[in-house]
Amino acid sequence: ARFLADHPKVRHVNYSGLPDHPQHDLGGRQMKAHGGLLSFVVPGGIPSAARVMDGLKLVIHAVTFGTSRTICMHPRTITHEHMTQEERDAAGIDDGLIRLSVGLENPEDIIADLDQALARQ
């Protein structure tokens, strides 16, 4: 999450483990750690999100989070395609939003994969 938050090609990161997240304190009270699920927004909407996701080599593009591997999905085209644009805007579902479930791989390998995929932007 810190890597993504500091990356120049990422507009926003949703992760309660980051100190500037609105529910950071609440998450800290409710959990020992903030977990491995986060999302981030790349500028440029669906085409940019698709380029990043297509560029990933280690991270798997999947629609389920029931695995020990790191996976990602695009909420706009998978879980929220039934909503109108106005509904997605109200819910904070940006067209460039990518949801990431961090698995058991080495964190440096995951970061390297994200970095090389974001470089394609």
C-alpha positions in Angstrom: 0.0 0.0 0.0 2.8 2.4 0.8 4.5 1.6 -2.5 1.3 2.4 -4.4 0.5 5.5 -2.3 4.0 6.9 -3.2 3.8 5.9 -6.9 3.5 8.8 -9.4 1.1 6.8 -11.6 -1.4 6.0 -8.8 -4.0 8.7 -8.0 -5.4 7.1 -4.8 -5.0 4.1 -2.5 -7.8 2.7 -0.3 -6.2 0.9 2.6 -7.0 1.3 6.3 -3.3 0.6 7.2 -2.2 3.9 5.7 -2.1 6.7 8.3 -4.2 9.1 6.2 -7.1 6.6 5.6 -10.3 7.9 7.2 -10.7 4.7 9.2 -7.1 4.1 10.1 -7.7 4.4 13.9 -10.8 2.3 13.8 -9.0 -0.4 11.9 -6.2 -0.4 14.3 -8.6 -0.9 17.2 -10.5 -3.7 15.5 -7.6 -5.7 14.0 -4.0 -6.7 14.8 -3.1 -5.8 11.3 -5.0 -4.1 8.5 -5.2 -7.1 6.2 -4.1 -7.8 2.6 -7.1 -6.3 0.7 -6.7 -2.9 -0.8 -7.6 -1.0 -3.9 -5.9 1.8 -5.9 -6.9 4.1 -8.7 -4.9 4.8 -11.8 -5.8 7.9 -13.9 -7.2 7.2 -17.3 -10.2 5.0 -16.5 -10.8 1.6 -18.0 -8.0 1.7 -20.6 -5.4 2.5 -18.1 -6.6 0.0 -15.5 -6.6 -2.7 -18.3 -3.0 -1.8 -19.3 -1.8 -2.1 -15.7 -3.7 -5.4 -15.1 -2.6 -6.8 -18.5 1.0 -5.9 -17.6 1.1 -7.9 -14.4 3.1 -11.1 -14.6 3.0 -12.4 -11.0 -0.4 -11.0 -9.9 -3.3 -13.0 -11.3 -6.3 -11.3 -12.8 -9.3 -13.1 -11.2 -12.8 -12.5 -10.0 -12.5 -14.3 -6.7 -10.4 -13.6 -3.6 -10.3 -17.3 -2.4 -6.7 -18.1 -3.0 -3.3 -17.8 -1.4 -1.9 -16.0 -4.5 -2.0 -12.3 -5.1 -4.9 -11.4 -7.4 -6.5 -8.3 -8.8 -9.8 -7.4 -10.4 -11.5 -4.4 -12.0 -14.7 -3.6 -10.0 -16.1 -1.3 -12.8 -16.3 -4.2 -15.3 -16.8 -7.1 -12.9 -18.7 -6.5 -9.7 -20.3 -3.1 -10.4 -21.1 -3.2 -14.1 -24.8 -3.3 -13.3 -24.7 0.1 -11.6 -25.2 3.4 -13.5 -22.3 5.8 -13.7 -24.0 8.1 -11.2 -24.3 5.2 -8.7 -20.7 4.2 -9.2 -19.6 7.8 -8.7 -21.6 8.0 -5.5 -20.0 4.7 -4.3 -16.5 5.8 -5.2 -16.1 3.2 -7.9 -13.7 5.0 -10.3 -13.2 3.5 -13.7 -9.5 3.3 -13.0 -10.0 1.4 -9.7 -8.1 -1.9 -9.3 -8.8 -4.2 -6.3 -5.8 -6.2 -5.1 -5.8 -9.1 -2.7 -2.2 -9.7 -1.5 -1.2 -13.3 -1.3 1.7 -15.2 0.2 4.4 -14.2 -2.4 7.4 -12.3 -1.3 6.4 -8.6 -0.9 9.3 -7.4 -3.0 8.2 -9.6 -5.9 4.7 -8.2 -5.7 6.0 -4.6 -5.6 8.3 -5.3 -8.5 5.4 -6.7 -10.5 3.2 -3.7 -9.8 6.1 -1.3 -10.6 6.8 -2.8 -14.0 3.0 -2.9 -14.8 2.5 0.7 -13.8 5.5 1.7 -15.9 3.3 0.8 -18.9 1.1 3.8 -18.2 
